[in-house]
Amino acid sequence: MMEKLISRGERIARDAEARQVRRIAQGLRMLFGSAAVTVEEARVLVSGRGMIKRWLLDPGLRFLGGGLK
């Protein structure tokens, strides 16, 4: 019984994490039309010309995960 509860809790947590990662990726795609946004498990990778400079200049980008809804 307890194993089923633990398994269900872990599955719910993984699903919630995946939804949040997809939400962040979608927000980045909208923000950077020309950049390539890739999702790898629990990571969102953004690549494109001038991305590092833009990331360094705009502090809002560094904390994007908490700000996207």
N, CA, C and O atoms as a Tripos MOL2 file, in Angstrom:
@<TRIPOS>MOLECULE
protein
  276   275    69     0     0
PROTEIN
NO_CHARGES

@<TRIPOS>ATOM
      1 N           0.8220   -1.1950    0.0000 N.3       1 MET1
      2 CA          0.0000    0.0000    0.0000 C.3       1 MET1
      3 C           0.8720    1.2670    0.0000 C.2       1 MET1
      4 O           0.6520    2.1820   -0.7940 O.2       1 MET1
      5 N           1.8520    1.3050    0.8930 N.am      2 MET2
      6 CA          2.7140    2.4800    0.9960 C.3       2 MET2
      7 C           3.5390    2.6710   -0.2770 C.2       2 MET2
      8 O           3.7640    3.8010   -0.7110 O.2       2 MET2
      9 N           3.9900    1.5580   -0.8770 N.am      3 GLU3
     10 CA          4.7680    1.6630   -2.1130 C.3       3 GLU3
     11 C           3.9410    2.2900   -3.2280 C.2       3 GLU3
     12 O           4.4610    3.0730   -4.0230 O.2       3 GLU3
     13 N           2.6510    1.9470   -3.2890 N.am      4 LYS4
     14 CA          1.7770    2.5220   -4.3020 C.3       4 LYS4
     15 C           1.6140    4.0260   -4.0910 C.2       4 LYS4
     16 O           1.6110    4.7980   -5.0490 O.2       4 LYS4
     17 N           1.4780    4.4330   -2.8310 N.am      5 LEU5
     18 CA          1.3550    5.8630   -2.5400 C.3       5 LEU5
     19 C           2.6150    6.6300   -2.9150 C.2       5 LEU5
     20 O           2.5530    7.7130   -3.4970 O.2       5 LEU5
     21 N           3.7520    6.0520   -2.5720 N.am      6 ILE6
     22 CA          5.0330    6.6890   -2.9050 C.3       6 ILE6
     23 C           5.2020    6.7680   -4.4120 C.2       6 ILE6
     24 O           5.6120    7.8000   -4.9440 O.2       6 ILE6
     25 N           4.8870    5.6810   -5.0980 N.am      7 SER7
     26 CA          4.9920    5.6500   -6.5540 C.3       7 SER7
     27 C           4.0710    6.6940   -7.1900 C.2       7 SER7
     28 O           4.4670    7.3930   -8.1220 O.2       7 SER7
     29 N           2.8590    6.7930   -6.6880 N.am      8 ARG8
     30 CA          1.8990    7.7720   -7.2160 C.3       8 ARG8
     31 C           2.3950    9.2010   -6.9670 C.2       8 ARG8
     32 O           2.2980   10.0540   -7.8500 O.2       8 ARG8
     33 N           2.9180    9.4610   -5.7850 N.am      9 GLY9
     34 CA          3.4600   10.7850   -5.4650 C.3       9 GLY9
     35 C           4.6190   11.1590   -6.3630 C.2       9 GLY9
     36 O           4.7140   12.3000   -6.8140 O.2       9 GLY9
     37 N           5.5030   10.2080   -6.6250 N.am     10 GLU10
     38 CA          6.6400   10.4630   -7.5060 C.3      10 GLU10
     39 C           6.1720   10.7470   -8.9310 C.2      10 GLU10
     40 O           6.7170   11.6260   -9.5990 O.2      10 GLU10
     41 N           5.1690   10.0090   -9.3970 N.am     11 ARG11
     42 CA          4.6340   10.2220  -10.7370 C.3      11 ARG11
     43 C           3.9880   11.6080  -10.8530 C.2      11 ARG11
     44 O           4.1710   12.3040  -11.8520 O.2      11 ARG11
     45 N           3.2410   11.9930   -9.8370 N.am     12 ILE12
     46 CA          2.6010   13.3150   -9.8320 C.3      12 ILE12
     47 C           3.6590   14.4200   -9.8480 C.2      12 ILE12
     48 O           3.5080   15.4200  -10.5500 O.2      12 ILE12
     49 N           4.7240   14.2370   -9.0760 N.am     13 ALA13
     50 CA          5.8030   15.2350   -9.0350 C.3      13 ALA13
     51 C           6.5100   15.3320  -10.3810 C.2      13 ALA13
     52 O           6.8150   16.4350  -10.8360 O.2      13 ALA13
     53 N           6.7770   14.1890  -11.0310 N.am     14 ARG14
     54 CA          7.4260   14.2060  -12.3490 C.3      14 ARG14
     55 C           6.5490   14.9090  -13.3840 C.2      14 ARG14
     56 O           7.0360   15.6950  -14.1970 O.2      14 ARG14
     57 N           5.2490   14.6160  -13.3410 N.am     15 ASP15
     58 CA          4.3230   15.2610  -14.2810 C.3      15 ASP15
     59 C           4.2740   16.7740  -14.0650 C.2      15 ASP15
     60 O           4.2560   17.5410  -15.0270 O.2      15 ASP15
     61 N           4.2540   17.1940  -12.8160 N.am     16 ALA16
     62 CA          4.2270   18.6320  -12.5060 C.3      16 ALA16
     63 C           5.5120   19.3020  -12.9830 C.2      16 ALA16
     64 O           5.4750   20.4040  -13.5320 O.2      16 ALA16
     65 N           6.6320   18.6460  -12.7760 N.am     17 GLU17
     66 CA          7.9090   19.1870  -13.2330 C.3      17 GLU17
     67 C           7.9320   19.3100  -14.7570 C.2      17 GLU17
     68 O           8.3890   20.3210  -15.2910 O.2      17 GLU17
     69 N           7.4460   18.2980  -15.4510 N.am     18 ALA18
     70 CA          7.4170   18.3250  -16.9200 C.3      18 ALA18
     71 C           6.5210   19.4520  -17.4290 C.2      18 ALA18
     72 O           6.8600   20.1190  -18.4060 O.2      18 ALA18
     73 N           5.3830   19.6670  -16.7740 N.am     19 ARG19
     74 CA          4.4900   20.7640  -17.1670 C.3      19 ARG19
     75 C           5.1810   22.1150  -16.9890 C.2      19 ARG19
     76 O           5.0790   22.9870  -17.8510 O.2      19 ARG19
     77 N           5.8740   22.2810  -15.8830 N.am     20 GLN20
     78 CA          6.5670   23.5450  -15.6150 C.3      20 GLN20
     79 C           7.6860   23.7800  -16.6250 C.2      20 GLN20
     80 O           7.8720   24.9040  -17.0910 O.2      20 GLN20
     81 N           8.4240   22.7430  -16.9640 N.am     21 VAL21
     82 CA          9.5010   22.8730  -17.9530 C.3      21 VAL21
     83 C           8.9190   23.2560  -19.3080 C.2      21 VAL21
     84 O           9.4710   24.1140  -19.9970 O.2      21 VAL21
     85 N           7.7990   22.6230  -19.7020 N.am     22 ARG22
     86 CA          7.1550   22.9750  -20.9760 C.3      22 ARG22
     87 C           6.6480   24.4180  -20.9620 C.2      22 ARG22
     88 O           6.7350   25.1190  -21.9700 O.2      22 ARG22
     89 N           6.1230   24.8530  -19.8300 N.am     23 ARG23
     90 CA          5.6320   26.2260  -19.6940 C.3      23 ARG23
     91 C           6.7840   27.2320  -19.8450 C.2      23 ARG23
     92 O           6.6400   28.2500  -20.5220 O.2      23 ARG23
     93 N           7.8950   26.9460  -19.2260 N.am     24 ILE24
     94 CA          9.0680   27.8250  -19.3310 C.3      24 ILE24
     95 C           9.5660   27.8570  -20.7740 C.2      24 ILE24
     96 O           9.8740   28.9260  -21.3020 O.2      24 ILE24
     97 N           9.6450   26.6950  -21.4100 N.am     25 ALA25
     98 CA         10.1020   26.6270  -22.8040 C.3      25 ALA25
     99 C           9.1780   27.4230  -23.7170 C.2      25 ALA25
    100 O           9.6470   28.1410  -24.6010 O.2      25 ALA25
    101 N           7.8790   27.3020  -23.5130 N.am     26 GLN26
    102 CA          6.9240   28.0510  -24.3450 C.3      26 GLN26
    103 C           7.0900   29.5590  -24.1390 C.2      26 GLN26
    104 O           7.0490   30.3270  -25.1000 O.2      26 GLN26
    105 N           7.2740   29.9710  -22.9050 N.am     27 GLY27
    106 CA          7.4950   31.3910  -22.6280 C.3      27 GLY27
    107 C           8.7610   31.9100  -23.2920 C.2      27 GLY27
    108 O           8.7880   33.0310  -23.8010 O.2      27 GLY27
    109 N           9.8080   31.0940  -23.2870 N.am     28 LEU28
    110 CA         11.0550   31.4980  -23.9370 C.3      28 LEU28
    111 C          10.8920   31.5630  -25.4440 C.2      28 LEU28
    112 O          11.4490   32.4500  -26.0910 O.2      28 LEU28
    113 N          10.1360   30.6340  -26.0080 N.am     29 ARG29
    114 CA          9.8910   30.6770  -27.4550 C.3      29 ARG29
    115 C           9.1590   31.9600  -27.8390 C.2      29 ARG29
    116 O           9.4450   32.5630  -28.8740 O.2      29 ARG29
    117 N           8.2210   32.3650  -27.0020 N.am     30 MET30
    118 CA          7.4860   33.6010  -27.2820 C.3      30 MET30
    119 C           8.3850   34.8200  -27.1130 C.2      30 MET30
    120 O           8.2750   35.7880  -27.8660 O.2      30 MET30
    121 N           9.2690   34.7700  -26.1270 N.am     31 LEU31
    122 CA         10.1600   35.8870  -25.8420 C.3      31 LEU31
    123 C          11.2420   36.0460  -26.9000 C.2      31 LEU31
    124 O          11.5490   37.1590  -27.3270 O.2      31 LEU31
    125 N          11.8170   34.9220  -27.3190 N.am     32 PHE32
    126 CA         12.9020   34.9260  -28.3130 C.3      32 PHE32
    127 C          12.4290   34.2070  -29.5590 C.2      32 PHE32
    128 O          12.6210   32.9970  -29.6830 O.2      32 PHE32
    129 N          11.8330   34.9050  -30.4560 N.am     33 GLY33
    130 CA         11.3260   34.2730  -31.6680 C.3      33 GLY33
    131 C          12.3990   33.6160  -32.5080 C.2      33 GLY33
    132 O          12.1530   32.5830  -33.1320 O.2      33 GLY33
    133 N          13.5960   34.2030  -32.5340 N.am     34 SER34
    134 CA         14.6520   33.6940  -33.4100 C.3      34 SER34
    135 C          15.5480   32.6570  -32.7370 C.2      34 SER34
    136 O          16.3380   32.0030  -33.4170 O.2      34 SER34
    137 N          15.4470   32.4960  -31.4440 N.am     35 ALA35
    138 CA         16.3230   31.5660  -30.7310 C.3      35 ALA35
    139 C          15.7620   30.1490  -30.8030 C.2      35 ALA35
    140 O          14.5590   29.9400  -30.9540 O.2      35 ALA35
    141 N          16.6680   29.1900  -30.6890 N.am     36 ALA36
    142 CA         16.2730   27.7860  -30.6500 C.3      36 ALA36
    143 C          16.0860   27.3870  -29.1830 C.2      36 ALA36
    144 O          17.0080   27.5310  -28.3800 O.2      36 ALA36
    145 N          14.9150   26.8930  -28.8370 N.am     37 VAL37
    146 CA         14.6180   26.4590  -27.4650 C.3      37 VAL37
    147 C          14.4420   24.9500  -27.4920 C.2      37 VAL37
    148 O          13.5980   24.4240  -28.2170 O.2      37 VAL37
    149 N          15.2580   24.2510  -26.6850 N.am     38 THR38
    150 CA         15.2390   22.8010  -26.6350 C.3      38 THR38
    151 C          14.9400   22.3580  -25.2110 C.2      38 THR38
    152 O          15.4590   22.9300  -24.2530 O.2      38 THR38
    153 N          14.1020   21.3390  -25.0780 N.am     39 VAL39
    154 CA         13.7890   20.7710  -23.7600 C.3      39 VAL39
    155 C          14.4520   19.4080  -23.6600 C.2      39 VAL39
    156 O          14.2430   18.5440  -24.5110 O.2      39 VAL39
    157 N          15.2530   19.2190  -22.6160 N.am     40 GLU40
    158 CA         15.9010   17.9370  -22.3280 C.3      40 GLU40
    159 C          15.5900   17.5650  -20.8930 C.2      40 GLU40
    160 O          16.1780   18.1180  -19.9640 O.2      40 GLU40
    161 N          14.6730   16.6370  -20.7070 N.am     41 GLU41
    162 CA         14.2090   16.2050  -19.3940 C.3      41 GLU41
    163 C          13.7940   17.4050  -18.5550 C.2      41 GLU41
    164 O          12.7460   17.9960  -18.8140 O.2      41 GLU41
    165 N          14.5810   17.7780  -17.5640 N.am     42 ALA42
    166 CA         14.2060   18.8850  -16.6770 C.3      42 ALA42
    167 C          14.9770   20.1630  -16.9970 C.2      42 ALA42
    168 O          15.0170   21.0870  -16.1850 O.2      42 ALA42
    169 N          15.5960   20.2140  -18.1950 N.am     43 ARG43
    170 CA         16.3740   21.3970  -18.5730 C.3      43 ARG43
    171 C          15.7830   22.0450  -19.8060 C.2      43 ARG43
    172 O          15.2500   21.3730  -20.6890 O.2      43 ARG43
    173 N          15.8850   23.3530  -19.8510 N.am     44 VAL44
    174 CA         15.4860   24.1160  -21.0320 C.3      44 VAL44
    175 C          16.7340   24.8140  -21.5430 C.2      44 VAL44
    176 O          17.3550   25.5990  -20.8260 O.2      44 VAL44
    177 N          17.0960   24.5260  -22.7830 N.am     45 LEU45
    178 CA         18.2910   25.1050  -23.3840 C.3      45 LEU45
    179 C          17.8780   26.1140  -24.4480 C.2      45 LEU45
    180 O          17.0280   25.8290  -25.2910 O.2      45 LEU45
    181 N          18.4850   27.2920  -24.4000 N.am     46 VAL46
    182 CA         18.2080   28.3370  -25.3790 C.3      46 VAL46
    183 C          19.5160   28.6690  -26.0730 C.2      46 VAL46
    184 O          20.5300   28.9340  -25.4280 O.2      46 VAL46
    185 N          19.4790   28.6500  -27.3900 N.am     47 SER47
    186 CA         20.6870   28.9960  -28.1340 C.3      47 SER47
    187 C          20.3090   29.9200  -29.2770 C.2      47 SER47
    188 O          19.1920   29.8860  -29.7940 O.2      47 SER47
    189 N          21.2470   30.7230  -29.6440 N.am     48 GLY48
    190 CA         21.0250   31.6590  -30.7350 C.3      48 GLY48
    191 C          22.0430   32.7780  -30.6690 C.2      48 GLY48
    192 O          22.7660   32.9350  -29.6850 O.2      48 GLY48
    193 N          22.0800   33.5280  -31.7080 N.am     49 ARG49
    194 CA         23.0470   34.6170  -31.8070 C.3      49 ARG49
    195 C          22.7420   35.7020  -30.7740 C.2      49 ARG49
    196 O          21.6150   36.1900  -30.6870 O.2      49 ARG49
    197 N          23.7470   36.0680  -30.0020 N.am     50 GLY50
    198 CA         23.6230   37.1510  -29.0340 C.3      50 GLY50
    199 C          22.8980   36.7900  -27.7490 C.2      50 GLY50
    200 O          22.5790   37.6780  -26.9580 O.2      50 GLY50
    201 N          22.6310   35.5180  -27.5190 N.am     51 MET51
    202 CA         21.8620   35.1140  -26.3420 C.3      51 MET51
    203 C          22.6250   35.3680  -25.0340 C.2      51 MET51
    204 O          22.0280   35.8020  -24.0500 O.2      51 MET51
    205 N          23.9110   35.1070  -25.0150 N.am     52 ILE52
    206 CA         24.6750   35.3110  -23.7750 C.3      52 ILE52
    207 C          24.7020   36.7860  -23.4050 C.2      52 ILE52
    208 O          24.5120   37.1450  -22.2430 O.2      52 ILE52
    209 N          24.9350   37.6270  -24.3800 N.am     53 LYS53
    210 CA         24.9580   39.0670  -24.1110 C.3      53 LYS53
    211 C          23.5940   39.5350  -23.5990 C.2      53 LYS53
    212 O          23.5160   40.3000  -22.6380 O.2      53 LYS53
    213 N          22.5420   39.0790  -24.2350 N.am     54 ARG54
    214 CA         21.1980   39.4710  -23.8040 C.3      54 ARG54
    215 C          20.9040   38.9590  -22.4000 C.2      54 ARG54
    216 O          20.3090   39.6700  -21.5900 O.2      54 ARG54
    217 N          21.3150   37.7320  -22.1090 N.am     55 TRP55
    218 CA         21.1050   37.1500  -20.7860 C.3      55 TRP55
    219 C          21.8520   37.9470  -19.7140 C.2      55 TRP55
    220 O          21.3310   38.1710  -18.6210 O.2      55 TRP55
    221 N          23.0740   38.3720  -20.0380 N.am     56 LEU56
    222 CA         23.8670   39.1460  -19.0820 C.3      56 LEU56
    223 C          23.2870   40.5430  -18.8530 C.2      56 LEU56
    224 O          23.3430   41.0650  -17.7400 O.2      56 LEU56
    225 N          22.7380   41.1370  -19.8920 N.am     57 LEU57
    226 CA         22.2160   42.5050  -19.7830 C.3      57 LEU57
    227 C          20.8400   42.5730  -19.1330 C.2      57 LEU57
    228 O          20.5130   43.5830  -18.5100 O.2      57 LEU57
    229 N          20.0360   41.5400  -19.2570 N.am     58 ASP58
    230 CA         18.6630   41.5720  -18.7540 C.3      58 ASP58
    231 C          18.5140   40.6380  -17.5480 C.2      58 ASP58
    232 O          18.3690   39.4290  -17.7330 O.2      58 ASP58
    233 N          18.5440   41.1660  -16.3190 N.am     59 PRO59
    234 CA         18.4710   40.3040  -15.1410 C.3      59 PRO59
    235 C          17.1560   39.5230  -15.0500 C.2      59 PRO59
    236 O          17.1040   38.4870  -14.3880 O.2      59 PRO59
    237 N          16.1070   39.9990  -15.6980 N.am     60 GLY60
    238 CA         14.8360   39.2810  -15.6860 C.3      60 GLY60
    239 C          14.9290   37.9170  -16.3530 C.2      60 GLY60
    240 O          14.1740   37.0070  -16.0110 O.2      60 GLY60
    241 N          15.8410   37.7680  -17.2960 N.am     61 LEU61
    242 CA         15.9940   36.4850  -17.9890 C.3      61 LEU61
    243 C          16.6150   35.4180  -17.0960 C.2      61 LEU61
    244 O          16.3090   34.2340  -17.2390 O.2      61 LEU61
    245 N          17.4730   35.8220  -16.1880 N.am     62 ARG62
    246 CA         18.1540   34.8570  -15.3310 C.3      62 ARG62
    247 C          17.2050   34.2170  -14.3190 C.2      62 ARG62
    248 O          17.5070   33.1520  -13.7810 O.2      62 ARG62
    249 N          16.0950   34.8350  -14.0620 N.am     63 PHE63
    250 CA         15.1490   34.3090  -13.0800 C.3      63 PHE63
    251 C          13.8110   34.0050  -13.7230 C.2      63 PHE63
    252 O          12.7620   34.1250  -13.0900 O.2      63 PHE63
    253 N          13.8570   33.6100  -14.9920 N.am     64 LEU64
    254 CA         12.6450   33.4200  -15.7710 C.3      64 LEU64
    255 C          11.7680   32.2890  -15.2490 C.2      64 LEU64
    256 O          10.5430   32.3740  -15.3360 O.2      64 LEU64
    257 N          12.3620   31.2410  -14.7130 N.am     65 GLY65
    258 CA         11.5880   30.0940  -14.2520 C.3      65 GLY65
    259 C          10.5180   30.4210  -13.2500 C.2      65 GLY65
    260 O           9.4510   29.8060  -13.2730 O.2      65 GLY65
    261 N          10.7580   31.3540  -12.3800 N.am     66 GLY66
    262 CA          9.7700   31.7140  -11.3790 C.3      66 GLY66
    263 C           8.7530   32.7340  -11.8680 C.2      66 GLY66
    264 O           7.7140   32.9290  -11.2370 O.2      66 GLY66
    265 N           9.0470   33.3860  -12.9910 N.am     67 GLY67
    266 CA          8.1780   34.4640  -13.4420 C.3      67 GLY67
    267 C           7.1880   34.0860  -14.5310 C.2      67 GLY67
    268 O           6.2480   34.8390  -14.7850 O.2      67 GLY67
    269 N           7.3690   32.9460  -15.1810 N.am     68 LEU68
    270 CA          6.4500   32.5580  -16.2460 C.3      68 LEU68
    271 C           5.2420   31.8420  -15.6850 C.2      68 LEU68
    272 O           5.3630   31.0230  -14.7730 O.2      68 LEU68
    273 N           4.1150   32.1410  -16.2110 N.am     69 LYS69
    274 CA          2.8830   31.4660  -15.7910 C.3      69 LYS69
    275 C           2.2360   30.8170  -16.9740 C.2      69 LYS69
    276 O           1.1840   30.1940  -16.8370 O.2      69 LYS69
@<TRIPOS>BOND
     1     1     2 1
     2     2     3 1
     3     3     4 2
     4     3     5 am
     5     5     6 1
     6     6     7 1
     7     7     8 2
     8     7     9 am
     9     9    10 1
    10    10    11 1
    11    11    12 2
    12    11    13 am
    13    13    14 1
    14    14    15 1
    15    15    16 2
    16    15    17 am
    17    17    18 1
    18    18    19 1
    19    19    20 2
    20    19    21 am
    21    21    22 1
    22    22    23 1
    23    23    24 2
    24    23    25 am
    25    25    26 1
    26    26    27 1
    27    27    28 2
    28    27    29 am
    29    29    30 1
    30    30    31 1
    31    31    32 2
    32    31    33 am
    33    33    34 1
    34    34    35 1
    35    35    36 2
    36    35    37 am
    37    37    38 1
    38    38    39 1
    39    39    40 2
    40    39    41 am
    41    41    42 1
    42    42    43 1
    43    43    44 2
    44    43    45 am
    45    45    46 1
    46    46    47 1
    47    47    48 2
    48    47    49 am
    49    49    50 1
    50    50    51 1
    51    51    52 2
    52    51    53 am
    53    53    54 1
    54    54    55 1
    55    55    56 2
    56    55    57 am
    57    57    58 1
    58    58    59 1
    59    59    60 2
    60    59    61 am
    61    61    62 1
    62    62    63 1
    63    63    64 2
    64    63    65 am
    65    65    66 1
    66    66    67 1
    67    67    68 2
    68    67    69 am
    69    69    70 1
    70    70    71 1
    71    71    72 2
    72    71    73 am
    73    73    74 1
    74    74    75 1
    75    75    76 2
    76    75    77 am
    77    77    78 1
    78    78    79 1
    79    79    80 2
    80    79    81 am
    81    81    82 1
    82    82    83 1
    83    83    84 2
    84    83    85 am
    85    85    86 1
    86    86    87 1
    87    87    88 2
    88    87    89 am
    89    89    90 1
    90    90    91 1
    91    91    92 2
    92    91    93 am
    93    93    94 1
    94    94    95 1
    95    95    96 2
    96    95    97 am
    97    97    98 1
    98    98    99 1
    99    99   100 2
   100    99   101 am
   101   101   102 1
   102   102   103 1
   103   103   104 2
   104   103   105 am
   105   105   106 1
   106   106   107 1
   107   107   108 2
   108   107   109 am
   109   109   110 1
   110   110   111 1
   111   111   112 2
   112   111   113 am
   113   113   114 1
   114   114   115 1
   115   115   116 2
   116   115   117 am
   117   117   118 1
   118   118   119 1
   119   119   120 2
   120   119   121 am
   121   121   122 1
   122   122   123 1
   123   123   124 2
   124   123   125 am
   125   125   126 1
   126   126   127 1
   127   127   128 2
   128   127   129 am
   129   129   130 1
   130   130   131 1
   131   131   132 2
   132   131   133 am
   133   133   134 1
   134   134   135 1
   135   135   136 2
   136   135   137 am
   137   137   138 1
   138   138   139 1
   139   139   140 2
   140   139   141 am
   141   141   142 1
   142   142   143 1
   143   143   144 2
   144   143   145 am
   145   145   146 1
   146   146   147 1
   147   147   148 2
   148   147   149 am
   149   149   150 1
   150   150   151 1
   151   151   152 2
   152   151   153 am
   153   153   154 1
   154   154   155 1
   155   155   156 2
   156   155   157 am
   157   157   158 1
   158   158   159 1
   159   159   160 2
   160   159   161 am
   161   161   162 1
   162   162   163 1
   163   163   164 2
   164   163   165 am
   165   165   166 1
   166   166   167 1
   167   167   168 2
   168   167   169 am
   169   169   170 1
   170   170   171 1
   171   171   172 2
   172   171   173 am
   173   173   174 1
   174   174   175 1
   175   175   176 2
   176   175   177 am
   177   177   178 1
   178   178   179 1
   179   179   180 2
   180   179   181 am
   181   181   182 1
   182   182   183 1
   183   183   184 2
   184   183   185 am
   185   185   186 1
   186   186   187 1
   187   187   188 2
   188   187   189 am
   189   189   190 1
   190   190   191 1
   191   191   192 2
   192   191   193 am
   193   193   194 1
   194   194   195 1
   195   195   196 2
   196   195   197 am
   197   197   198 1
   198   198   199 1
   199   199   200 2
   200   199   201 am
   201   201   202 1
   202   202   203 1
   203   203   204 2
   204   203   205 am
   205   205   206 1
   206   206   207 1
   207   207   208 2
   208   207   209 am
   209   209   210 1
   210   210   211 1
   211   211   212 2
   212   211   213 am
   213   213   214 1
   214   214   215 1
   215   215   216 2
   216   215   217 am
   217   217   218 1
   218   218   219 1
   219   219   220 2
   220   219   221 am
   221   221   222 1
   222   222   223 1
   223   223   224 2
   224   223   225 am
   225   225   226 1
   226   226   227 1
   227   227   228 2
   228   227   229 am
   229   229   230 1
   230   230   231 1
   231   231   232 2
   232   231   233 am
   233   233   234 1
   234   234   235 1
   235   235   236 2
   236   235   237 am
   237   237   238 1
   238   238   239 1
   239   239   240 2
   240   239   241 am
   241   241   242 1
   242   242   243 1
   243   243   244 2
   244   243   245 am
   245   245   246 1
   246   246   247 1
   247   247   248 2
   248   247   249 am
   249   249   250 1
   250   250   251 1
   251   251   252 2
   252   251   253 am
   253   253   254 1
   254   254   255 1
   255   255   256 2
   256   255   257 am
   257   257   258 1
   258   258   259 1
   259   259   260 2
   260   259   261 am
   261   261   262 1
   262   262   263 1
   263   263   264 2
   264   263   265 am
   265   265   266 1
   266   266   267 1
   267   267   268 2
   268   267   269 am
   269   269   270 1
   270   270   271 1
   271   271   272 2
   272   271   273 am
   273   273   274 1
   274   274   275 1
   275   275   276 2
@<TRIPOS>SUBSTRUCTURE
     1 MET1         2 RESIDUE 1 A MET
     2 MET2         6 RESIDUE 1 A MET
     3 GLU3        10 RESIDUE 1 A GLU
     4 LYS4        14 RESIDUE 1 A LYS
     5 LEU5        18 RESIDUE 1 A LEU
     6 ILE6        22 RESIDUE 1 A ILE
     7 SER7        26 RESIDUE 1 A SER
     8 ARG8        30 RESIDUE 1 A ARG
     9 GLY9        34 RESIDUE 1 A GLY
    10 GLU10       38 RESIDUE 1 A GLU
    11 ARG11       42 RESIDUE 1 A ARG
    12 ILE12       46 RESIDUE 1 A ILE
    13 ALA13       50 RESIDUE 1 A ALA
    14 ARG14       54 RESIDUE 1 A ARG
    15 ASP15       58 RESIDUE 1 A ASP
    16 ALA16       62 RESIDUE 1 A ALA
    17 GLU17       66 RESIDUE 1 A GLU
    18 ALA18       70 RESIDUE 1 A ALA
    19 ARG19       74 RESIDUE 1 A ARG
    20 GLN20       78 RESIDUE 1 A GLN
    21 VAL21       82 RESIDUE 1 A VAL
    22 ARG22       86 RESIDUE 1 A ARG
    23 ARG23       90 RESIDUE 1 A ARG
    24 ILE24       94 RESIDUE 1 A ILE
    25 ALA25       98 RESIDUE 1 A ALA
    26 GLN26      102 RESIDUE 1 A GLN
    27 GLY27      106 RESIDUE 1 A GLY
    28 LEU28      110 RESIDUE 1 A LEU
    29 ARG29      114 RESIDUE 1 A ARG
    30 MET30      118 RESIDUE 1 A MET
    31 LEU31      122 RESIDUE 1 A LEU
    32 PHE32      126 RESIDUE 1 A PHE
    33 GLY33      130 RESIDUE 1 A GLY
    34 SER34      134 RESIDUE 1 A SER
    35 ALA35      138 RESIDUE 1 A ALA
    36 ALA36      142 RESIDUE 1 A ALA
    37 VAL37      146 RESIDUE 1 A VAL
    38 THR38      150 RESIDUE 1 A THR
    39 VAL39      154 RESIDUE 1 A VAL
    40 GLU40      158 RESIDUE 1 A GLU
    41 GLU41      162 RESIDUE 1 A GLU
    42 ALA42      166 RESIDUE 1 A ALA
    43 ARG43      170 RESIDUE 1 A ARG
    44 VAL44      174 RESIDUE 1 A VAL
    45 LEU45      178 RESIDUE 1 A LEU
    46 VAL46      182 RESIDUE 1 A VAL
    47 SER47      186 RESIDUE 1 A SER
    48 GLY48      190 RESIDUE 1 A GLY
    49 ARG49      194 RESIDUE 1 A ARG
    50 GLY50      198 RESIDUE 1 A GLY
    51 MET51      202 RESIDUE 1 A MET
    52 ILE52      206 RESIDUE 1 A ILE
    53 LYS53      210 RESIDUE 1 A LYS
    54 ARG54      214 RESIDUE 1 A ARG
    55 TRP55      218 RESIDUE 1 A TRP
    56 LEU56      222 RESIDUE 1 A LEU
    57 LEU57      226 RESIDUE 1 A LEU
    58 ASP58      230 RESIDUE 1 A ASP
    59 PRO59      234 RESIDUE 1 A PRO
    60 GLY60      238 RESIDUE 1 A GLY
    61 LEU61      242 RESIDUE 1 A LEU
    62 ARG62      246 RESIDUE 1 A ARG
    63 PHE63      250 RESIDUE 1 A PHE
    64 LEU64      254 RESIDUE 1 A LEU
    65 GLY65      258 RESIDUE 1 A GLY
    66 GLY66      262 RESIDUE 1 A GLY
    67 GLY67      266 RESIDUE 1 A GLY
    68 LEU68      270 RESIDUE 1 A LEU
    69 LYS69      274 RESIDUE 1 A LYS
